[in-house]
Amino acid sequence: MLQLTGVTKSYGSRPALDDVSFEVRPGRLTGFVGGNGAGKTTTMRIILGVLAKDAGTVTLDGAEVTASDRRRFGYMPEERGLYPKMKVLEQIVYLARLHGYSKSAATDAATALLERLGLGERLGDNVETLSLGNQQRAQIAAALVHDPDVLILDEPFSGLDPMAVDSVAGVLQERAAAGTAVLFSSHQLDLVERLCDDLVIIAEGTIRAAGDRETLRAQHSTKRYELVSTGDAGWLRAEPGVEIVDFEGGYAVFDVDTEQTAQRILRDAVARGDVGSFAPQHASLAQIFREVVR
């Protein structure tokens, strides 16, 4: 497990990170979200040793991360860093060889990964001739080709069309399922919410929320419920402790003052007729983000 504890960083008198602490667990996708300048890229660069921290620790399986450990990391920066004049396959093979692969093993690994990412027909093209989206896929291949134990990706879905997003998401899910600890940042909150097991929200250099996705959704959910029934749900308007949010015929979304009110409404709905569904509405990641950042 990758763990940050009390990490701080300042640029002169300007604080960039303040007591940043969170975990990236193996076998799980961790989404790292925050506004521009919130501290995401600085945090990632400290994990990778590109930047020095002022205080705190970055550990892997309980021990301080070393240069040797970082050889087992994969990193995709937000800015593209491939050699534009190199052919796509040649580039990824070269990077695999830097990690100790033989030429044949590097070629096999690079070819399989590029094909999985939808670049099978562009292996012999120079990187600079690729579209921005395809360059992004090649950059992801560069981070993955040596089969890292920890994967750090800065905006991996930026510039990708929906088909490419699905392709890249599938690869990341496969890597996580195989035991890799994956941390990626993104401004696409709906995508993060769909893919991630764990979430970390950062604002102004401080962690505002971190943990399991469903736990965070439950913690930040309002007492809002949805009722679907075959009868008219208009009777809810007269119920004490109930505030209607949305209503149409047998469909209603409403807030309650207490959980006891919600249970009373459910009993009354059952007594009045067929109930198709009755369930709490969990907060979306966008709602949680706005709440904790505010």
C-alpha positions in Angstrom: 0.0 0.0 0.0 1.2 3.5 -0.9 0.6 5.9 2.0 1.2 9.7 2.4 1.3 11.0 6.0 1.5 14.7 6.9 3.1 15.8 3.6 3.8 19.5 3.3 5.3 21.6 0.6 5.8 25.3 0.1 7.2 27.5 -2.7 8.9 30.3 -0.7 6.2 31.8 1.5 3.4 30.2 -0.5 2.1 26.9 0.9 1.3 24.3 -1.8 0.4 21.3 0.4 -0.5 21.3 4.0 -0.6 18.0 6.0 -1.6 15.8 3.1 -2.5 12.3 4.2 -4.2 9.5 2.2 -3.8 5.9 1.1 -3.6 4.2 -2.4 -4.4 0.6 -1.9 -3.4 -2.3 -4.2 -6.1 -3.7 -6.3 -8.2 -0.5 -6.2 -8.7 2.5 -8.4 -8.3 5.8 -6.4 -9.6 9.0 -7.9 -7.8 12.2 -7.1 -9.9 15.3 -7.7 -9.6 19.0 -7.1 -9.7 22.3 -8.9 -6.8 23.8 -10.9 -4.0 24.6 -8.5 -5.4 22.5 -5.7 -2.2 20.5 -5.3 -2.8 17.3 -7.3 0.2 17.4 -9.6 2.5 18.6 -6.8 1.4 15.6 -4.7 2.0 13.2 -7.5 5.5 14.6 -8.2 6.4 14.2 -4.5 5.2 10.6 -4.6 7.5 10.0 -7.6 10.5 11.9 -6.1 10.5 14.6 -8.8 9.8 17.2 -6.1 11.2 17.2 -2.5 8.7 17.5 0.3 9.2 19.8 3.2 7.8 17.4 5.8 5.9 14.2 6.1 6.4 10.7 4.7 5.6 8.7 1.6 5.8 5.0 2.3 5.2 1.8 0.4 4.1 -1.2 2.5 5.2 0.7 5.6 8.7 1.7 4.5 9.9 5.0 3.2 9.8 4.9 -0.6 13.2 4.6 -2.2 14.6 5.1 -5.7 14.5 1.3 -6.2 10.8 1.3 -5.2 10.1 4.0 -7.8 11.4 1.8 -10.6 8.2 -0.3 -9.9 6.0 2.8 -10.4 4.4 3.9 -13.6 3.8 7.5 -14.3 1.9 9.5 -16.9 2.3 13.3 -16.6 -0.4 15.7 -17.7 2.0 17.1 -20.3 3.1 14.6 -23.0 6.7 13.5 -22.8 7.3 11.0 -25.6 9.9 11.5 -28.4 7.9 12.9 -31.3 10.2 11.6 -34.0 10.2 8.0 -32.7 7.8 5.4 -34.0 5.1 4.4 -31.6 6.1 0.8 -31.0 9.8 1.7 -31.0 9.1 4.3 -28.3 7.3 1.9 -26.0 9.8 -0.9 -26.5 12.6 1.4 -25.6 10.9 2.3 -22.4 10.3 -1.3 -21.5 14.0 -2.1 -22.1 15.0 0.7 -19.7 13.1 -1.4 -17.1 15.2 -4.5 -17.8 13.1 -6.3 -20.5 14.8 -8.2 -23.2 14.2 -6.9 -26.8 11.8 -9.7 -27.6 9.9 -9.5 -24.3 9.7 -5.7 -24.6 8.4 -6.0 -28.2 5.7 -8.5 -27.1 4.6 -6.5 -24.1 4.5 -3.2 -26.0 2.7 -4.6 -29.0 0.0 -6.3 -26.8 -0.6 -3.2 -24.8 -0.7 -0.8 -27.8 -3.2 -3.1 -29.5 -5.3 -3.3 -26.3 -5.4 0.5 -26.3 -6.5 0.7 -29.9 -3.2 1.7 -31.5 -2.5 -1.6 -33.2 -2.7 0.0 -36.7 -0.4 2.9 -35.7 2.6 1.0 -34.4 4.9 2.1 -37.2 3.8 5.8 -37.2 5.9 8.5 -35.7 4.4 9.8 -32.4 4.1 13.4 -33.8 1.8 12.2 -36.5 -0.8 10.9 -34.1 -3.9 12.8 -33.0 -3.8 14.3 -29.5 -6.1 11.5 -28.3 -3.8 8.8 -29.7 -0.8 10.5 -28.3 -2.5 10.3 -24.9 -3.1 6.5 -25.4 0.6 6.1 -26.3 1.6 8.0 -23.2 -0.6 5.7 -21.1 1.1 2.7 -22.7 4.5 4.2 -21.7 3.4 4.2 -18.1 2.0 0.7 -18.2 4.5 -1.3 -20.3 6.7 -2.5 -17.5 3.8 -3.8 -15.5 4.2 -1.4 -12.5 3.0 -2.2 -8.9 1.9 1.4 -8.4 0.4 3.5 -11.2 0.2 7.3 -11.0 -1.7 9.0 -13.9 -2.3 12.8 -14.2 -5.4 13.5 -16.2 -5.3 10.2 -18.3 -8.7 10.8 -19.9 -8.0 14.3 -21.1 -8.7 14.7 -24.8 -10.1 11.2 -25.3 -13.3 10.5 -27.2 -15.9 8.2 -25.5 -14.6 5.0 -27.2 -11.0 5.8 -26.2 -12.2 6.5 -22.6 -13.8 3.1 -22.5 -10.7 1.4 -23.8 -8.4 3.2 -21.3 -10.8 2.6 -18.4 -10.9 -1.1 -19.2 -7.1 -1.3 -19.2 -6.9 0.5 -15.8 -9.6 -1.7 -14.3 -7.7 -4.8 -15.5 -4.5 -3.6 -13.9 -6.3 -2.8 -10.6 -7.9 -6.3 -10.7 -4.4 -7.8 -11.1 -3.3 -6.0 -7.8 -1.9 -2.7 -9.0 -2.4 0.3 -6.8 -3.8 3.0 -9.2 -4.0 6.7 -8.5 -5.3 9.0 -11.2 -6.5 12.6 -11.3 -9.3 13.9 -13.4 -11.7 16.8 -13.8 -14.3 14.5 -15.1 -16.2 13.8 -11.9 -18.8 11.5 -13.4 -16.1 9.3 -14.8 -14.2 9.2 -11.5 -17.4 8.3 -9.7 -18.1 5.5 -12.2 -14.6 4.0 -12.1 -13.1 4.5 -8.7 -13.2 2.4 -5.6 -11.7 5.2 -3.4 -11.7 8.9 -3.7 -9.5 11.7 -2.5 -10.6 15.3 -2.7 -8.1 18.1 -2.4 -8.6 21.9 -2.3 -6.1 24.7 -1.5 -3.4 22.1 -0.7 -5.4 20.2 2.0 -7.3 17.0 1.9 -11.0 17.7 2.3 -12.3 14.1 2.0 -10.7 10.7 1.5 -12.0 7.1 1.6 -14.1 4.4 0.1 -16.5 5.8 -2.5 -19.7 4.4 -1.0 -18.8 5.4 2.5 -18.2 9.0 1.4 -21.5 9.0 -0.5 -23.3 7.8 2.6 -21.6 10.4 4.8 -22.5 13.3 2.6 -26.0 12.2 1.6 -28.9 14.3 2.6 -32.1 12.7 3.9 -33.6 12.5 0.4 -35.8 9.7 -0.8 -37.4 8.6 -4.0 -40.8 6.9 -4.1 -42.3 5.2 -7.1 -45.8 3.9 -6.7 -48.9 3.0 -8.8 -51.0 5.5 -6.9 -51.0 9.3 -6.7 -48.2 10.4 -4.3 -49.8 13.8 -3.8 -50.6 12.9 -0.2 -46.9 13.5 0.6 -47.5 17.3 0.5 -49.5 17.2 3.7 -47.1 15.0 5.6 -45.2 16.8 8.5 -41.4 16.7 8.2 -41.6 16.2 4.4 -40.4 18.7 1.7 -41.2 17.8 -1.9 -38.3 18.2 -4.4 -39.9 16.6 -7.4 -43.3 15.2 -8.1 -45.4 13.7 -10.9 -48.3 11.3 -10.3 -46.9 8.3 -8.5 -43.3 9.5 -8.6 -41.9 11.8 -5.9 -38.5 12.9 -4.6 -38.6 14.4 -1.2 -36.5 15.4 1.8 -37.3 14.3 5.4 -36.4 15.8 8.7 -35.5 12.5 10.3 -35.0 8.9 9.4 -38.1 8.1 11.5 -40.2 10.3 9.2 -38.8 8.3 6.2 -39.9 5.0 7.8 -43.3 6.4 8.5 -43.7 7.5 4.9 -42.7 4.1 3.7 -45.3 2.4 6.0 -48.0 4.8 4.8 -47.1 4.3 1.1 -47.4 0.5 1.5 -50.7 0.9 3.2 -52.0 3.1 0.4 -51.1 0.9 -2.5 -48.4 -0.9 -4.5 -44.9 0.6 -4.0 -42.6 0.0 -6.9 -39.6 1.3 -5.1 -38.6 3.4 -2.1 -34.9 4.3 -1.7 -32.6 7.0 -0.4 -30.8 9.1 -3.0 -27.1 9.1 -2.4 -25.0 12.2 -3.1 -23.1 12.3 -6.4 -19.4 13.0 -6.4 -20.1 16.4 -7.9 -22.3 17.2 -4.9 -19.8 15.9 -2.4 -17.0 17.9 -4.1 -19.0 21.2 -4.0 -19.9 20.6 -0.3 -16.4 19.8 1.0 -14.6 22.4 -1.1 -17.1 25.1 0.0 
